[in-house]
Amino acid sequence: MQSKFDPKVFQLGYVALATPDIQRTKDHYLQNLGMTEVARGDDGAVYLSIGYNHHDLVLRSATQKALLHVGFHLKPHIAVNDIARDARELGLTATVKTDSQLGVAEVVEVEAPGGVVIQFYSAMEAPAPGFKQGGASPLRLGHVAIISPEGDKLIAFFQDFLGFWLTDDILGIANFLTCNREHHVVNIVKAPQFRVHHIAFELRDNACHAIAADALRGNGVPLLWGPSRHGAGHNLASYHHDPDKVMVEFYTEMDAFIPELGMCEPRPWHEHYPMKPRSWAINELNAWGAEFGFNLAVG
Ligand SMILES: [Fe+2]
């Protein structure tokens, strides 16, 4: 059994998306997010970096948009083969792959409940192409939100197999889990479909929300929601669509979870002290009470 205080992974490493127009989608992440194309695979996949890692986002051509896989960085004492063995003991398909993608020499690919493909790796190349100036230019990839018809099983996989902590939920539909100090590293949305709800990038500071919004507007990309503060997680967040209508979040001031205390670090804007995991109502999606035309719950 996984130790309650020892998740097997410590951060989300990358997200891989299929796109019907790889040039158009790539241009969005290059121009509007300031990412850098580090490499292109023989299969045409492009590897995009925020500034340090070999990749934070992978794009592959396909007839339809899709979430291909997500990658999590293993803690140093957990080996790829450990994950493969433990996943198979659970009855899951686990395949160790070497040189299946650029920048990561070895991964174990596990098919989690609901068909979510999760890769685990111990090391990634860090060519450090540098952070871009201006535009959104986020600091890092922070979390991914996945809509799954097998949400309960997927949540159990993250909690029981990987050791994630459940930090909050909204109506029991959106479920926030973390493997580190950030309030959430994954958000599992229980609904009868399988797709990515959004991918989220952390900005440098709150002022960068305005800089990012202006940069998006300059390229004709409207915001859908925010910037505004959430209830669950209390992140100051804005959302926009990439060209495939995959939602992208920019955020700052995400709650810091203290697993040893089962609560988030107190903040002046918290509604509850101590800020422990709770179930939030839909009208608490926006802590400031602002209403936006876009229905973020449907996304
Ligand atoms: Fe988010």
py3Dmol code that shows the C-alpha trace and the ligand (Angstrom):
import py3Dmol

protein = """\
ATOM      1  CA  MET A   1       0.000   0.000   0.000  1.00  0.00           C
ATOM      2  CA  GLN A   2       1.213   3.463  -0.894  1.00  0.00           C
ATOM      3  CA  SER A   3       2.322   5.573   2.058  1.00  0.00           C
ATOM      4  CA  LYS A   4      -0.061   8.413   2.788  1.00  0.00           C
ATOM      5  CA  PHE A   5       2.789  10.888   2.929  1.00  0.00           C
ATOM      6  CA  ASP A   6       4.884   9.686   0.061  1.00  0.00           C
ATOM      7  CA  PRO A   7       3.480  10.159  -3.440  1.00  0.00           C
ATOM      8  CA  LYS A   8       5.460   8.295  -6.094  1.00  0.00           C
ATOM      9  CA  VAL A   9       5.751  11.409  -8.268  1.00  0.00           C
ATOM     10  CA  PHE A  10       6.488  15.047  -7.469  1.00  0.00           C
ATOM     11  CA  GLN A  11       5.448  17.036 -10.509  1.00  0.00           C
ATOM     12  CA  LEU A  12       3.576  17.058 -13.776  1.00  0.00           C
ATOM     13  CA  GLY A  13       6.184  17.002 -16.504  1.00  0.00           C
ATOM     14  CA  TYR A  14       4.380  17.288 -19.809  1.00  0.00           C
ATOM     15  CA  VAL A  15       1.150  16.930 -21.717  1.00  0.00           C
ATOM     16  CA  ALA A  16       0.913  15.466 -25.232  1.00  0.00           C
ATOM     17  CA  LEU A  17      -1.927  16.556 -27.495  1.00  0.00           C
ATOM     18  CA  ALA A  18      -3.043  15.417 -30.923  1.00  0.00           C
ATOM     19  CA  THR A  19      -4.020  18.242 -33.231  1.00  0.00           C
ATOM     20  CA  PRO A  20      -5.546  18.366 -36.726  1.00  0.00           C
ATOM     21  CA  ASP A  21      -3.463  21.422 -37.658  1.00  0.00           C
ATOM     22  CA  ILE A  22      -0.087  21.118 -36.006  1.00  0.00           C
ATOM     23  CA  GLN A  23       1.355  24.282 -37.549  1.00  0.00           C
ATOM     24  CA  ARG A  24      -1.547  26.439 -36.378  1.00  0.00           C
ATOM     25  CA  THR A  25      -1.552  24.937 -32.883  1.00  0.00           C
ATOM     26  CA  LYS A  26       2.210  25.143 -32.587  1.00  0.00           C
ATOM     27  CA  ASP A  27       2.153  28.797 -33.622  1.00  0.00           C
ATOM     28  CA  HIS A  28      -0.271  29.528 -30.783  1.00  0.00           C
ATOM     29  CA  TYR A  29       2.047  28.113 -28.163  1.00  0.00           C
ATOM     30  CA  LEU A  30       5.112  29.723 -29.717  1.00  0.00           C
ATOM     31  CA  GLN A  31       3.649  33.171 -30.275  1.00  0.00           C
ATOM     32  CA  ASN A  32       1.115  33.554 -27.482  1.00  0.00           C
ATOM     33  CA  LEU A  33       2.763  31.552 -24.699  1.00  0.00           C
ATOM     34  CA  GLY A  34       6.352  32.233 -25.712  1.00  0.00           C
ATOM     35  CA  MET A  35       7.322  28.570 -25.825  1.00  0.00           C
ATOM     36  CA  THR A  36      10.313  27.361 -27.860  1.00  0.00           C
ATOM     37  CA  GLU A  37      10.383  24.482 -30.333  1.00  0.00           C
ATOM     38  CA  VAL A  38      13.234  22.348 -29.048  1.00  0.00           C
ATOM     39  CA  ALA A  39      12.951  19.371 -31.373  1.00  0.00           C
ATOM     40  CA  ARG A  40      10.917  17.672 -34.069  1.00  0.00           C
ATOM     41  CA  GLY A  41      10.635  13.901 -34.141  1.00  0.00           C
ATOM     42  CA  ASP A  42      10.876  11.673 -37.181  1.00  0.00           C
ATOM     43  CA  ASP A  43       7.131  11.181 -36.792  1.00  0.00           C
ATOM     44  CA  GLY A  44       6.525  14.919 -37.087  1.00  0.00           C
ATOM     45  CA  ALA A  45       5.835  15.443 -33.377  1.00  0.00           C
ATOM     46  CA  VAL A  46       6.988  18.809 -32.090  1.00  0.00           C
ATOM     47  CA  TYR A  47       8.463  19.289 -28.639  1.00  0.00           C
ATOM     48  CA  LEU A  48       7.809  22.658 -27.007  1.00  0.00           C
ATOM     49  CA  SER A  49       9.633  24.030 -23.974  1.00  0.00           C
ATOM     50  CA  ILE A  50       8.693  26.850 -21.614  1.00  0.00           C
ATOM     51  CA  GLY A  51      12.347  27.613 -20.960  1.00  0.00           C
ATOM     52  CA  TYR A  52      14.217  24.814 -19.219  1.00  0.00           C
ATOM     53  CA  ASN A  53      12.916  21.303 -19.820  1.00  0.00           C
ATOM     54  CA  HIS A  54      13.268  19.501 -23.134  1.00  0.00           C
ATOM     55  CA  HIS A  55       9.491  19.691 -23.372  1.00  0.00           C
ATOM     56  CA  ASP A  56       6.454  20.730 -21.423  1.00  0.00           C
ATOM     57  CA  LEU A  57       4.074  20.176 -24.325  1.00  0.00           C
ATOM     58  CA  VAL A  58       4.170  17.687 -27.205  1.00  0.00           C
ATOM     59  CA  LEU A  59       2.012  18.107 -30.317  1.00  0.00           C
ATOM     60  CA  ARG A  60       1.303  15.336 -32.815  1.00  0.00           C
ATOM     61  CA  SER A  61      -0.677  15.472 -36.049  1.00  0.00           C
ATOM     62  CA  ALA A  62      -3.962  13.586 -36.152  1.00  0.00           C
ATOM     63  CA  THR A  63      -7.342  13.890 -37.787  1.00  0.00           C
ATOM     64  CA  GLN A  64      -8.942  14.919 -34.489  1.00  0.00           C
ATOM     65  CA  LYS A  65      -7.764  16.687 -31.374  1.00  0.00           C
ATOM     66  CA  ALA A  66      -7.126  14.375 -28.441  1.00  0.00           C
ATOM     67  CA  LEU A  67      -5.315  14.018 -25.156  1.00  0.00           C
ATOM     68  CA  LEU A  68      -2.550  11.518 -25.972  1.00  0.00           C
ATOM     69  CA  HIS A  69      -0.791  11.215 -22.649  1.00  0.00           C
ATOM     70  CA  VAL A  70       0.495  13.061 -19.622  1.00  0.00           C
ATOM     71  CA  GLY A  71       3.937  12.641 -18.073  1.00  0.00           C
ATOM     72  CA  PHE A  72       4.811  12.641 -14.381  1.00  0.00           C
ATOM     73  CA  HIS A  73       8.292  12.916 -12.909  1.00  0.00           C
ATOM     74  CA  LEU A  74       9.109  10.071 -10.519  1.00  0.00           C
ATOM     75  CA  LYS A  75      10.712  10.655  -7.149  1.00  0.00           C
ATOM     76  CA  PRO A  76      14.372   9.608  -7.115  1.00  0.00           C
ATOM     77  CA  HIS A  77      13.812   6.438  -5.081  1.00  0.00           C
ATOM     78  CA  ILE A  78      11.101   5.122  -7.412  1.00  0.00           C
ATOM     79  CA  ALA A  79      12.322   3.341 -10.547  1.00  0.00           C
ATOM     80  CA  VAL A  80      10.474   2.977 -13.818  1.00  0.00           C
ATOM     81  CA  ASN A  81      10.473  -0.789 -13.333  1.00  0.00           C
ATOM     82  CA  ASP A  82       8.888  -0.394  -9.873  1.00  0.00           C
ATOM     83  CA  ILE A  83       5.932   1.404 -11.435  1.00  0.00           C
ATOM     84  CA  ALA A  84       5.670  -1.223 -14.173  1.00  0.00           C
ATOM     85  CA  ARG A  85       5.608  -4.057 -11.622  1.00  0.00           C
ATOM     86  CA  ASP A  86       3.135  -2.370  -9.279  1.00  0.00           C
ATOM     87  CA  ALA A  87       0.794  -1.345 -12.095  1.00  0.00           C
ATOM     88  CA  ARG A  88       0.726  -4.872 -13.481  1.00  0.00           C
ATOM     89  CA  GLU A  89      -0.062  -6.202 -10.018  1.00  0.00           C
ATOM     90  CA  LEU A  90      -3.121  -3.967 -10.133  1.00  0.00           C
ATOM     91  CA  GLY A  91      -4.093  -5.519 -13.447  1.00  0.00           C
ATOM     92  CA  LEU A  92      -3.166  -2.451 -15.492  1.00  0.00           C
ATOM     93  CA  THR A  93      -1.243  -2.479 -18.747  1.00  0.00           C
ATOM     94  CA  ALA A  94       2.258  -1.091 -18.234  1.00  0.00           C
ATOM     95  CA  THR A  95       4.921  -0.885 -20.929  1.00  0.00           C
ATOM     96  CA  VAL A  96       8.502   0.231 -20.445  1.00  0.00           C
ATOM     97  CA  LYS A  97       9.644   2.188 -23.488  1.00  0.00           C
ATOM     98  CA  THR A  98      13.117   3.371 -24.337  1.00  0.00           C
ATOM     99  CA  ASP A  99      13.659   6.176 -26.820  1.00  0.00           C
ATOM    100  CA  SER A 100       9.929   6.382 -27.561  1.00  0.00           C
ATOM    101  CA  GLN A 101      10.209  10.147 -27.525  1.00  0.00           C
ATOM    102  CA  LEU A 102      12.908  12.759 -27.695  1.00  0.00           C
ATOM    103  CA  GLY A 103      14.307  14.173 -24.464  1.00  0.00           C
ATOM    104  CA  VAL A 104      13.219  11.278 -22.252  1.00  0.00           C
ATOM    105  CA  ALA A 105      15.307   8.138 -22.588  1.00  0.00           C
ATOM    106  CA  GLU A 106      13.016   5.818 -20.652  1.00  0.00           C
ATOM    107  CA  VAL A 107       9.395   5.902 -19.587  1.00  0.00           C
ATOM    108  CA  VAL A 108       6.876   3.438 -18.305  1.00  0.00           C
ATOM    109  CA  GLU A 109       3.529   3.962 -19.932  1.00  0.00           C
ATOM    110  CA  VAL A 110       0.536   2.943 -17.856  1.00  0.00           C
ATOM    111  CA  GLU A 111      -3.028   2.819 -19.088  1.00  0.00           C
ATOM    112  CA  ALA A 112      -4.920   4.254 -16.140  1.00  0.00           C
ATOM    113  CA  PRO A 113      -8.682   3.766 -15.655  1.00  0.00           C
ATOM    114  CA  GLY A 114     -10.777   5.321 -18.392  1.00  0.00           C
ATOM    115  CA  GLY A 115      -8.003   4.941 -20.966  1.00  0.00           C
ATOM    116  CA  VAL A 116      -5.856   7.794 -19.669  1.00  0.00           C
ATOM    117  CA  VAL A 117      -2.300   7.099 -20.765  1.00  0.00           C
ATOM    118  CA  ILE A 118       0.186   8.193 -18.123  1.00  0.00           C
ATOM    119  CA  GLN A 119       3.920   8.117 -18.622  1.00  0.00           C
ATOM    120  CA  PHE A 120       6.318   8.042 -15.703  1.00  0.00           C
ATOM    121  CA  TYR A 121       9.970   8.984 -16.079  1.00  0.00           C
ATOM    122  CA  SER A 122      13.019   9.533 -13.901  1.00  0.00           C
ATOM    123  CA  ALA A 123      14.978  11.976 -16.037  1.00  0.00           C
ATOM    124  CA  MET A 124      14.408  14.457 -18.819  1.00  0.00           C
ATOM    125  CA  GLU A 125      16.997  16.353 -20.806  1.00  0.00           C
ATOM    126  CA  ALA A 126      17.168  20.038 -19.962  1.00  0.00           C
ATOM    127  CA  PRO A 127      18.510  21.966 -22.948  1.00  0.00           C
ATOM    128  CA  ALA A 128      17.302  25.222 -21.314  1.00  0.00           C
ATOM    129  CA  PRO A 129      16.417  27.150 -24.470  1.00  0.00           C
ATOM    130  CA  GLY A 130      15.609  30.122 -22.243  1.00  0.00           C
ATOM    131  CA  PHE A 131      12.435  31.927 -21.215  1.00  0.00           C
ATOM    132  CA  LYS A 132      10.952  34.393 -23.673  1.00  0.00           C
ATOM    133  CA  GLN A 133      10.514  38.063 -22.855  1.00  0.00           C
ATOM    134  CA  GLY A 134       7.070  39.622 -23.080  1.00  0.00           C
ATOM    135  CA  GLY A 135       3.778  37.898 -23.832  1.00  0.00           C
ATOM    136  CA  ALA A 136       2.477  35.324 -21.424  1.00  0.00           C
ATOM    137  CA  SER A 137       5.854  33.586 -20.984  1.00  0.00           C
ATOM    138  CA  PRO A 138       4.742  31.346 -18.110  1.00  0.00           C
ATOM    139  CA  LEU A 139       7.079  29.945 -15.487  1.00  0.00           C
ATOM    140  CA  ARG A 140       5.945  26.355 -15.697  1.00  0.00           C
ATOM    141  CA  LEU A 141       3.296  23.815 -16.527  1.00  0.00           C
ATOM    142  CA  GLY A 142       1.334  23.345 -13.320  1.00  0.00           C
ATOM    143  CA  HIS A 143      -1.636  21.067 -13.774  1.00  0.00           C
ATOM    144  CA  VAL A 144      -3.928  19.292 -16.160  1.00  0.00           C
ATOM    145  CA  ALA A 145      -7.684  18.832 -15.883  1.00  0.00           C
ATOM    146  CA  ILE A 146      -9.055  15.649 -17.413  1.00  0.00           C
ATOM    147  CA  ILE A 147     -12.715  14.832 -18.041  1.00  0.00           C
ATOM    148  CA  SER A 148     -13.309  11.110 -17.566  1.00  0.00           C
ATOM    149  CA  PRO A 149     -16.335   8.803 -17.557  1.00  0.00           C
ATOM    150  CA  GLU A 150     -14.338   6.619 -15.145  1.00  0.00           C
ATOM    151  CA  GLY A 151     -13.666   9.484 -12.769  1.00  0.00           C
ATOM    152  CA  ASP A 152     -14.041   7.559  -9.522  1.00  0.00           C
ATOM    153  CA  LYS A 153     -11.613   4.849 -10.654  1.00  0.00           C
ATOM    154  CA  LEU A 154      -9.184   7.450 -11.950  1.00  0.00           C
ATOM    155  CA  ILE A 155      -9.311   9.345  -8.656  1.00  0.00           C
ATOM    156  CA  ALA A 156      -8.681   6.076  -6.800  1.00  0.00           C
ATOM    157  CA  PHE A 157      -5.706   5.409  -9.081  1.00  0.00           C
ATOM    158  CA  PHE A 158      -4.166   8.775  -8.227  1.00  0.00           C
ATOM    159  CA  GLN A 159      -4.904   8.444  -4.517  1.00  0.00           C
ATOM    160  CA  ASP A 160      -4.238   4.772  -3.797  1.00  0.00           C
ATOM    161  CA  PHE A 161      -1.629   3.870  -6.410  1.00  0.00           C
ATOM    162  CA  LEU A 162       0.280   7.141  -6.743  1.00  0.00           C
ATOM    163  CA  GLY A 163      -0.322   8.572  -3.265  1.00  0.00           C
ATOM    164  CA  PHE A 164      -1.920  11.874  -4.305  1.00  0.00           C
ATOM    165  CA  TRP A 165      -3.919  13.881  -1.746  1.00  0.00           C
ATOM    166  CA  LEU A 166      -7.459  14.982  -2.499  1.00  0.00           C
ATOM    167  CA  THR A 167      -7.513  18.691  -1.622  1.00  0.00           C
ATOM    168  CA  ASP A 168     -11.004  19.864  -2.662  1.00  0.00           C
ATOM    169  CA  ASP A 169     -13.900  19.161  -4.974  1.00  0.00           C
ATOM    170  CA  ILE A 170     -16.622  21.172  -6.649  1.00  0.00           C
ATOM    171  CA  LEU A 171     -19.998  19.432  -6.315  1.00  0.00           C
ATOM    172  CA  GLY A 172     -18.113  16.142  -6.343  1.00  0.00           C
ATOM    173  CA  ILE A 173     -17.710  16.659 -10.114  1.00  0.00           C
ATOM    174  CA  ALA A 174     -14.353  18.443 -10.305  1.00  0.00           C
ATOM    175  CA  ASN A 175     -11.864  16.734  -8.004  1.00  0.00           C
ATOM    176  CA  PHE A 176      -8.531  18.326  -7.135  1.00  0.00           C
ATOM    177  CA  LEU A 177      -5.511  16.191  -6.283  1.00  0.00           C
ATOM    178  CA  THR A 178      -1.890  16.973  -5.591  1.00  0.00           C
ATOM    179  CA  CYS A 179       1.470  15.257  -5.202  1.00  0.00           C
ATOM    180  CA  ASN A 180       3.336  18.340  -3.991  1.00  0.00           C
ATOM    181  CA  ARG A 181       2.711  21.659  -2.242  1.00  0.00           C
ATOM    182  CA  GLU A 182       0.461  23.081  -4.927  1.00  0.00           C
ATOM    183  CA  HIS A 183      -3.260  22.778  -4.294  1.00  0.00           C
ATOM    184  CA  HIS A 184      -3.707  20.665  -7.414  1.00  0.00           C
ATOM    185  CA  VAL A 185      -1.565  18.979  -9.990  1.00  0.00           C
ATOM    186  CA  VAL A 186      -4.489  17.137 -11.561  1.00  0.00           C
ATOM    187  CA  ASN A 187      -8.175  17.950 -11.659  1.00  0.00           C
ATOM    188  CA  ILE A 188     -10.391  15.013 -12.537  1.00  0.00           C
ATOM    189  CA  VAL A 189     -13.792  16.000 -13.838  1.00  0.00           C
ATOM    190  CA  LYS A 190     -16.408  13.260 -13.688  1.00  0.00           C
ATOM    191  CA  ALA A 191     -18.523  13.436 -16.854  1.00  0.00           C
ATOM    192  CA  PRO A 192     -19.550  11.006 -19.634  1.00  0.00           C
ATOM    193  CA  GLN A 193     -16.734  11.888 -22.029  1.00  0.00           C
ATOM    194  CA  PHE A 194     -12.982  11.561 -22.228  1.00  0.00           C
ATOM    195  CA  ARG A 195     -10.959  14.629 -23.055  1.00  0.00           C
ATOM    196  CA  VAL A 196      -8.720  17.251 -21.596  1.00  0.00           C
ATOM    197  CA  HIS A 197     -10.662  20.036 -19.857  1.00  0.00           C
ATOM    198  CA  HIS A 198      -7.704  22.384 -19.647  1.00  0.00           C
ATOM    199  CA  ILE A 199      -3.958  22.610 -19.224  1.00  0.00           C
ATOM    200  CA  ALA A 200      -2.628  25.218 -16.820  1.00  0.00           C
ATOM    201  CA  PHE A 201       0.506  27.325 -16.777  1.00  0.00           C
ATOM    202  CA  GLU A 202       1.749  29.379 -13.832  1.00  0.00           C
ATOM    203  CA  LEU A 203       2.596  33.011 -14.558  1.00  0.00           C
ATOM    204  CA  ARG A 204       5.322  34.996 -12.791  1.00  0.00           C
ATOM    205  CA  ASP A 205       2.993  37.278 -10.813  1.00  0.00           C
ATOM    206  CA  ASN A 206      -0.445  38.861 -10.851  1.00  0.00           C
ATOM    207  CA  ALA A 207       0.588  41.756 -13.095  1.00  0.00           C
ATOM    208  CA  CYS A 208       1.449  39.193 -15.754  1.00  0.00           C
ATOM    209  CA  HIS A 209      -2.244  38.387 -16.128  1.00  0.00           C
ATOM    210  CA  ALA A 210      -2.718  41.783 -17.777  1.00  0.00           C
ATOM    211  CA  ILE A 211       0.410  41.355 -19.886  1.00  0.00           C
ATOM    212  CA  ALA A 212      -0.747  37.913 -20.999  1.00  0.00           C
ATOM    213  CA  ALA A 213      -4.276  39.110 -21.784  1.00  0.00           C
ATOM    214  CA  ASP A 214      -2.924  42.010 -23.829  1.00  0.00           C
ATOM    215  CA  ALA A 215      -0.605  39.653 -25.706  1.00  0.00           C
ATOM    216  CA  LEU A 216      -3.494  37.298 -26.481  1.00  0.00           C
ATOM    217  CA  ARG A 217      -5.706  40.178 -27.570  1.00  0.00           C
ATOM    218  CA  GLY A 218      -2.937  41.463 -29.801  1.00  0.00           C
ATOM    219  CA  ASN A 219      -3.099  38.172 -31.651  1.00  0.00           C
ATOM    220  CA  GLY A 220      -6.876  38.054 -31.724  1.00  0.00           C
ATOM    221  CA  VAL A 221      -7.355  35.485 -28.944  1.00  0.00           C
ATOM    222  CA  PRO A 222     -10.128  36.449 -26.510  1.00  0.00           C
ATOM    223  CA  LEU A 223     -10.273  35.439 -22.866  1.00  0.00           C
ATOM    224  CA  LEU A 224     -13.145  33.135 -21.927  1.00  0.00           C
ATOM    225  CA  TRP A 225     -13.152  33.658 -18.141  1.00  0.00           C
ATOM    226  CA  GLY A 226     -11.220  35.802 -15.713  1.00  0.00           C
ATOM    227  CA  PRO A 227      -8.739  36.843 -14.587  1.00  0.00           C
ATOM    228  CA  SER A 228     -10.557  36.185 -11.347  1.00  0.00           C
ATOM    229  CA  ARG A 229     -10.016  34.241  -8.145  1.00  0.00           C
ATOM    230  CA  HIS A 230     -11.354  30.722  -7.747  1.00  0.00           C
ATOM    231  CA  GLY A 231     -12.855  29.309  -4.563  1.00  0.00           C
ATOM    232  CA  ALA A 232     -11.243  25.861  -4.611  1.00  0.00           C
ATOM    233  CA  GLY A 233      -7.498  26.463  -4.882  1.00  0.00           C
ATOM    234  CA  HIS A 234      -7.914  30.253  -4.747  1.00  0.00           C
ATOM    235  CA  ASN A 235      -5.775  30.601  -7.848  1.00  0.00           C
ATOM    236  CA  LEU A 236      -6.111  33.851  -9.735  1.00  0.00           C
ATOM    237  CA  ALA A 237      -6.963  32.413 -13.126  1.00  0.00           C
ATOM    238  CA  SER A 238      -7.860  33.248 -16.693  1.00  0.00           C
ATOM    239  CA  TYR A 239      -8.805  30.883 -19.492  1.00  0.00           C
ATOM    240  CA  HIS A 240      -8.595  30.994 -23.265  1.00  0.00           C
ATOM    241  CA  HIS A 241      -8.908  28.494 -26.082  1.00  0.00           C
ATOM    242  CA  ASP A 242      -6.010  27.328 -28.178  1.00  0.00           C
ATOM    243  CA  PRO A 243      -6.817  26.952 -31.909  1.00  0.00           C
ATOM    244  CA  ASP A 244      -8.269  23.451 -31.299  1.00  0.00           C
ATOM    245  CA  LYS A 245     -10.509  24.813 -28.545  1.00  0.00           C
ATOM    246  CA  VAL A 246      -8.418  23.112 -25.903  1.00  0.00           C
ATOM    247  CA  MET A 247      -8.736  25.369 -22.887  1.00  0.00           C
ATOM    248  CA  VAL A 248      -5.563  26.906 -21.505  1.00  0.00           C
ATOM    249  CA  GLU A 249      -5.390  28.422 -18.021  1.00  0.00           C
ATOM    250  CA  PHE A 250      -2.957  31.015 -16.749  1.00  0.00           C
ATOM    251  CA  TYR A 251      -2.751  31.208 -12.981  1.00  0.00           C
ATOM    252  CA  THR A 252      -0.976  32.756 -10.018  1.00  0.00           C
ATOM    253  CA  GLU A 253      -1.369  32.519  -6.220  1.00  0.00           C
ATOM    254  CA  MET A 254      -2.441  28.894  -6.132  1.00  0.00           C
ATOM    255  CA  ASP A 255      -3.099  27.674  -2.593  1.00  0.00           C
ATOM    256  CA  ALA A 256      -0.148  25.914  -0.954  1.00  0.00           C
ATOM    257  CA  PHE A 257      -1.202  22.568   0.526  1.00  0.00           C
ATOM    258  CA  ILE A 258       0.477  21.239   3.668  1.00  0.00           C
ATOM    259  CA  PRO A 259      -0.084  17.473   3.590  1.00  0.00           C
ATOM    260  CA  GLU A 260       1.262  17.016   7.119  1.00  0.00           C
ATOM    261  CA  LEU A 261      -1.526  19.267   8.415  1.00  0.00           C
ATOM    262  CA  GLY A 262      -4.182  18.366   5.852  1.00  0.00           C
ATOM    263  CA  MET A 263      -4.794  22.054   5.167  1.00  0.00           C
ATOM    264  CA  CYS A 264      -3.675  24.889   2.935  1.00  0.00           C
ATOM    265  CA  GLU A 265      -1.408  27.654   4.184  1.00  0.00           C
ATOM    266  CA  PRO A 266      -3.705  30.408   5.505  1.00  0.00           C
ATOM    267  CA  ARG A 267      -4.215  33.334   3.129  1.00  0.00           C
ATOM    268  CA  PRO A 268      -5.948  36.691   3.691  1.00  0.00           C
ATOM    269  CA  TRP A 269      -8.501  35.868   1.002  1.00  0.00           C
ATOM    270  CA  HIS A 270      -9.556  32.517   2.457  1.00  0.00           C
ATOM    271  CA  GLU A 271     -13.203  32.084   3.420  1.00  0.00           C
ATOM    272  CA  HIS A 272     -12.444  29.292   5.883  1.00  0.00           C
ATOM    273  CA  TYR A 273      -9.834  28.848   8.633  1.00  0.00           C
ATOM    274  CA  PRO A 274      -8.323  26.334   8.613  1.00  0.00           C
ATOM    275  CA  MET A 275      -8.618  25.904   4.830  1.00  0.00           C
ATOM    276  CA  LYS A 276      -9.130  22.133   4.784  1.00  0.00           C
ATOM    277  CA  PRO A 277     -10.393  20.030   1.877  1.00  0.00           C
ATOM    278  CA  ARG A 278     -14.099  20.651   1.334  1.00  0.00           C
ATOM    279  CA  SER A 279     -16.795  20.328  -1.278  1.00  0.00           C
ATOM    280  CA  TRP A 280     -17.431  23.681  -2.970  1.00  0.00           C
ATOM    281  CA  ALA A 281     -20.723  24.770  -4.504  1.00  0.00           C
ATOM    282  CA  ILE A 282     -20.972  25.829  -8.122  1.00  0.00           C
ATOM    283  CA  ASN A 283     -21.632  29.437  -7.100  1.00  0.00           C
ATOM    284  CA  GLU A 284     -18.274  29.382  -5.291  1.00  0.00           C
ATOM    285  CA  LEU A 285     -16.398  28.837  -8.554  1.00  0.00           C
ATOM    286  CA  ASN A 286     -15.612  32.542  -8.490  1.00  0.00           C
ATOM    287  CA  ALA A 287     -14.546  33.863  -5.086  1.00  0.00           C
ATOM    288  CA  TRP A 288     -15.242  37.462  -6.103  1.00  0.00           C
ATOM    289  CA  GLY A 289     -18.800  36.882  -7.265  1.00  0.00           C
ATOM    290  CA  ALA A 290     -18.067  38.053 -10.798  1.00  0.00           C
ATOM    291  CA  GLU A 291     -20.171  36.418 -13.467  1.00  0.00           C
ATOM    292  CA  PHE A 292     -18.813  35.634 -16.885  1.00  0.00           C
ATOM    293  CA  GLY A 293     -20.780  34.620 -19.964  1.00  0.00           C
ATOM    294  CA  PHE A 294     -18.615  31.558 -20.503  1.00  0.00           C
ATOM    295  CA  ASN A 295     -19.658  28.450 -18.569  1.00  0.00           C
ATOM    296  CA  LEU A 296     -16.391  27.206 -17.139  1.00  0.00           C
ATOM    297  CA  ALA A 297     -18.111  24.188 -15.605  1.00  0.00           C
ATOM    298  CA  VAL A 298     -18.960  22.899 -19.085  1.00  0.00           C
ATOM    299  CA  GLY A 299     -15.747  24.117 -20.665  1.00  0.00           C
TER     300      GLY A 299
END
"""
ligand_1 = """\
1
LIG
Fe -7.056 24.732 -13.531
"""
view = py3Dmol.view(width=600, height=400)
view.addModel(protein, "pdb")
view.setStyle({"model": 0}, {"cartoon": {"style": "trace"}})
view.addModel(ligand_1, "xyz")
view.setStyle({"model": 1}, {"stick": {}})
view.zoomTo()
view.show()
